């Protein structure tokens, strides 16, 4: 199956690049991007396990980059901050336990994964976008106990809140927000990255109450906690954009939100879908960020098939295309390589032609300038698929992907 997927994707990416385009489309697609997310959380992709030697870390990076080159990808989105930690040399965040097995412990010979990936990727003419999870601190009480002594969340537990056993930096606390922005600045100033990228972890979900005290302290100017939360996320996005553009305007600032901004039933500007909405459930007004051009690229996670009633692929690609049409923001589609599987529960994903059709449809849209596949592991021959958590309930809602 893996070999078949490789062949399908190579052909599809080439077809995307060689699609017959008119002058307007060529202008929009001048900088096509064909990328892949490389997940470090839980050692999904890299490194294969904690505690590898510097030589092993380098060899695994080389293997992934060789595969990316084989697949004709021109960008990798390397997860360098999976959980308030670092896969790079940082004065703000401790070394990741996914790297060494112990948070705060440096790799052998002070090996710097981000530095190595950038150098070796650029030799292959492949971009490196540093992928950050901005607010996640710990996924359980056990991982919380193992935070390094110099972890900002341990030094300042008052900057965090807990929800369903998981710990997050509180977006409503100015110092916590500035911490994340400072982390962005550190990478931009110290590394030759092509982009800074964040995923869809903002507030964990709509039904939280752990930040009520923060709202009472900082939300006096807002009539409700929902608008205040969206304002807090807006501030981070705008402040990070300003920080990047002041230092290295060529660095691409991108966001990968959940595929549905809002359902038309909730908001007349939304898509004809029925599912979790990043505007209402994660308090992320991604459409607003595009219209204000606070971001340079948006990569919605459209991980569903043609004809899927709660969230049809074509409906969502069309909706996001309309959103970016009158802006300078580039649209890349987050694409579900992990779902192509002959044993998939959904009949649509047992046929790899589903993905080919999706890529052909993207190529036909002038506003779509490429795609990013989740996740790298799914292109490695002989390896079992490792899927993000996706649960569909009776009301066709789904949880945020565990990425």
N, C-alpha and C positions, 0 to 999 in steps of 0.2 A: 504494500500500500504506500509506504514512504517513497519508494522509487517512482511510483506512478504520480504521486503528488508533486515530486520534484519536477518531473517532466511536464506535467500540466502547468505548473506555475512558471517554469522557464518560458514555455510557449506563450502563456498568457501575458507575462510581463513584456515579452518582445512584441506581441501583438498590440499591447497598449502603446508602446513606444512608436510603433510603425503605423498606427492607425491613420487613415486618410483624414487630414485636418485642413480646414479652411484658414485663411489668414488670421481671423479673429481668434480662433482656437489656438493656432500656433503661438500667438502672442501670449495667451494665458498659460500655455503649457511650456513656455520657454525654459523653465527650470523644473522639469518633471522630477518627481522624487519617487523612488521605489525602495521602501525601507522595511525593516523588521525590528520588532521590539525584542531586546535581550533582557530577560528577567533575572534578577539576582535574588529576589525575595524567595525564601525557602529553597534556594539553590535550584530553581526551576531550569535555568539555562546555564548560568555561569556564576561562580565556579561550580563544578559538578558536585563538590562537597567542601565543607570548611577544612582549613588546615593544610591546603596544598603547598608545596614548595614554590619558590619563585619561578623555577624552571617549569613546573607543571602549570602554574597560572599563565605563564607566557604561551606555553604550547596550546592550552585550551583556547586562549584568545586567538592565536594564529589559526586554529582549526575553524573557529566560528567565522573569522574574517575570510578565510579561503572559501568556505561554504557560501558566504554572502556574495563573494565575487563570482562564484560558479552560478549562483542564482540570478546574477546581473542586478543585484541590489546596489544602489549607490548611497545608502544611508543605513546606519544602525542607531537605534535608540537604546542606549545602554543605561540600565537602572543603576544609578550611582548613590542614591539615598533611599533605600527601601523602607527604613523605619527609624527616623531621627538618628541616623548613623551615616557612615561614609564608606564608599568604595574608592576613596581617593584621600590624599594627605590633606587634612583639614585642621584648622585651629579652632573650629566651632563645634564640629560633631566628631564623636569617637569612631574608630575603625569598626566596621560592621562585623557582627558575630557570624554572618553568613560567609565571610571571607576567612576568618581565622578560628572560628569556634568560640571565641570569647570577645564580647564587645569591648573595645578599647585596646585590644592587643594588636600590635602592628604585624603585618605579614613578614615572612622571612626576607631578610636583606632589604627591608623597607620598600618592598615592591609596591609600586603605585599602579593599580589596574587602569585607572582612567588615563594616566599619562601614556601607558603602554598601548592601550587601544587606540588612542588618538594617533600616535606616531605610526603604528603599523597600518591602521585604516587609511591614513592619508597617503601612504606609499601605494595603496591599491586604488586611490582615487575614490575612496568611500568616506562620506561624512560621518561624524560622530555627534549625536545629540545627547547631552547629559539629561537623563530622565530622573526626575525627583518625585518622591511621594511627599508632599509638603507637610502634612499634619500627623501622619500615623506614628505613634510612639511604641506601642506594645499591643499584642493581640491576645494576651492572657495575663493573669496574675503572675504566672511563672516567668514569662519573658520580662515583665515589669521589674521583678525582683533581680533580674540579671543585667539591668542597665549598668553601664560603666559609671564610676563615680563622677566623671566629668561630662556625663550626658546632660545637656541643657534641661531636659525634662526632670532629671533627678535633682539637679541644683535648684530648679525652680518648679516644684510640683504645682505651685499656684497658677502656673501658666497652662495647666492641662485640665481636662475633664475625662471622666470614665463613662462609657456607654456600652451596655451589654458585655461587660468584662474586658472591653478593649479601651486603651488609653490614647487620647489624641491631644495635640496642641490645640488650644482654644483660639479660633480665628478672631474672636471678639476682644482679645487682650492685646493692646498695641505692642507690648514687648514681645509677645509670641509671634505676632505678624512680622515685626522687624527682624526677629531671629531668622525666619525663613527667607526674607529678602536679603539679609546679610549673607546667608548661605549661597544664594544665587550670585551675588556680587563676588564672593570668594572664588567660585568656579570660573566666572567670566574673566576675572583679573589674572588668575593663575594658570589657566589651561586654554589651549587653542581649540576650544570646542566650536562646532559649527552651529550648535543650537542649545537652548535650554528648554526642557520639555517637562510638563507636569501631566499627571493622569487625572482621574475623576474623583479623587478623594478630597472633598471640601468638608462640609459637615457630613456625618455618617448617614443620616437619614432624617426625614421630617419629624418623626416622633421621638424627639429627645427633650429632656428637661434639665440636663446636667449643667447647662449654661445660663440658667435663669438668674443666678446671682450676678453673672457678668453683664447680662442685659440690664439689670437694675442699676448697675454701676455706670455703664457706658452708653446705654440706649435711650437716654432721656429725650433725644430729638426725634424718636421714631414712635409711630402709633402702635406698632406691633413688632413682635420678635422676629417674624419672618422677613420683613423688609430690612430690619437691622442686620440680620445674618447675611442677607445678600449684599448689603452695603460693606460688611467686613470683608467678604470675598472679593468684591469689586476693588476695595482699597489695595489688597494684596496684588491683584492682577495689574492694576495701574502702576503701583509703586515698583513692582518688578520690571515692568516694561520700561519705565523711566530710567531705572538703574542700569539696565542692559544697554539701552540706546545711548545713554550718556557716555558709556565706556567703550562698547564695541557694537556700533549699530548694525554691523554685518551679521551678528549672531541672531539666529532666528528664535523668537519667543513663541512657543507653540503649546497648545492645550489639547488633550484628548478627552472630551467629555463623553458621558453616556450618550447613546445615539439619539435619544428623544429629548429635545429641549423642553417642550410642553405639548400636551395633547390639545387638539383643537377644541375638545369639549371643555377644557379648563381655560384656554386662552385662544382668542380668535386668530392670533398670529402663529399658533402652533401647528403641528403636523396632524394628519388624519391617522392617528395612532391611538393605542390604548395601553399605557404602561407607565412605569416609573419615569418621572420627569425631573431633569436636572435642575430646572428653574424652581420647582416647588419642593422637591424631595431632598436635593443636595444644596439648595440655595445658591446655585451658580447660574448667573444670567449670561450664558455664553453667547447668545444672540446679541446681547447688548455690547459685549466685548468686541465682537466682530464689527458691528456697526460703528463703534467708536474707534476702531482700529487700535485697540490696546494690545492686541496680539498680532503676530505676523502670519500665523498659520493655525488652522483648526483641523483636528483629526478625529471626527466623531466615530465612536465605536459602533459601526453598523454590522452587528454580528448575526444577522438574521437573513433568511432566504427570501427570494421572490415569492410573493403570495402569502407570507406569514401574516395572519390577520392582525395580531396586536401591533406589529411593527414591520411593515413590508419594506424590503430592501429598496425597491425602486422609489417608493413614496418618500423615504428618508433621504436618499441621494438627491432627489429632485428638490426636496425642501431645503437641504443645506446648500445646494447649488444656488437657489434663489436668494438665500441669506447673504452669500458672499458676492453675488453678481455685481453689485455696485460699490464694491470696496476693493482695497488693495490687499486683503487677507487671502492667502492661498488655502485651498481646500484639498486635503488628502483624506482618503477614506480609510478608517480603521477596519481591516478585513480579517475574517475569521478562518485562518488556515487550520486552526486546531479542530474545527468542526467537520472537516472533510475526513470521513471515516466509514469504511464499509459496514461497520457495526453500529453506526450512529442510531440513536433512538428516532431521530427525524429522518423520514425517507428521503427528503430533499438533499440531505448531506451525505447520503451513501453514494451519491453520484458526483464525482469530482467536476463534472461539467457545470454544476451549480456555480462553482468558483470561476470557471472560465466565462460563463455568461455574465457574472458580476463584473469581471474585469473588462469585458467587451462593452458593457453598459457604461462603466466609468469612462472608458475611452471615448464614448460618443458624446459625453457631456463636456462642453467647452470650459466650464468652471472647475472641473475636477483635474487637478494637476498631479495626481499620483495616488499612491496608497501605502499603508504600513500594515504589515502582517503580524498577527499575534498567534503564536510566539515562535522564537527561533527554534526551540526544541522540536517543533513539529516538522521541521525540514531535515532532520538528522535521521539517516537511514538506520533502521533496526531499533529505534528507540520508541517506547510506548508514548502515546499522546499524554500530555499533562494539561488538563483543561482548567480554566478558571471556574470558580463556583458560579453556576447559573441555575437558579431555581425559578420555575414558573408555577404560580399558584392558580387557584380557581379564577381569580380576577385578572389573570394575564399580567401580573406584576412580576418583576424579577429583582433580585438583589444586585448590588454593585459587584462587579467582577473582583475577585481576589487576585490582584496583580501587583 
